[in-house]
Amino acid sequence: MGNVPLLLIQAPAQSGFERWVDVAADVATIVIALAIIVVSLVAIFAALKVRGMIKRIRGDFDPAIRNLTAASEQAKAISGTLRKNVDELSGTVSETNDKVRRATEAAEARLAELNALLGVVQREAEDIFVRTASAVRGVQVGAGALRGAIRRRGDEDYDGELDDLLDDDTMDAADAGPRIHVTRTRRTGRDILDD
């Protein structure tokens, strides 16, 4: 091995004050390191205490959390049941509304049929009334003609009983009552088809 040159660094000579500053800096570094160690230990101790407190709080609140979870699930189930019931009620209301609408339409149709039937009955009653009035008038005219024919013949067997029954004054008194005016209703196409 050969000669290896040595590197020599010459440190400048320090004065007393500079030595004291270096020592003070070294002591301050050690104090800061110890302070950091103490603060770290305190932080770890505080973290352990907080962790224990959280465990205790969790233990205290665990039944409450379970109860809240159960209440939430029950509320969800009740909400689902209510939603189902509301949907069923809505369906029932819709069905009932449809049935009422159909019943109303059927009632309207039946009322229209009844109205048409009443129109036919009214026309028939008017026709019967007119025919009856015509027949009664025809009987009156016929009786008057018969009475005139009997008087003209000079029938001796006639005792006048028919004149009393068919006396024009009696017939005219009956005619003097209130007159009934019958008006025919206008017939529609449906009325004509019903005939």
Secondary structure, DSSP 4 states (H G I P E B T S, - for coil): --PPPPP--PPPPP-HHHHHHHHHHHHHHHHHHHHHHHHHHHHHHHHHHHHHHHHHHHHHHHHHHHHHHHHHHHHHHHHHHHHHHHHHHHHHHHHHHHHHHHHHHHHHHHHHHHHHHHHHHHHHHHHHHHHHHHHHHHHHHHHHHHHHHHHHHT-SS--SHHHHHT-HHHHHHHHTSPPP---PPPP-HHHHHH-
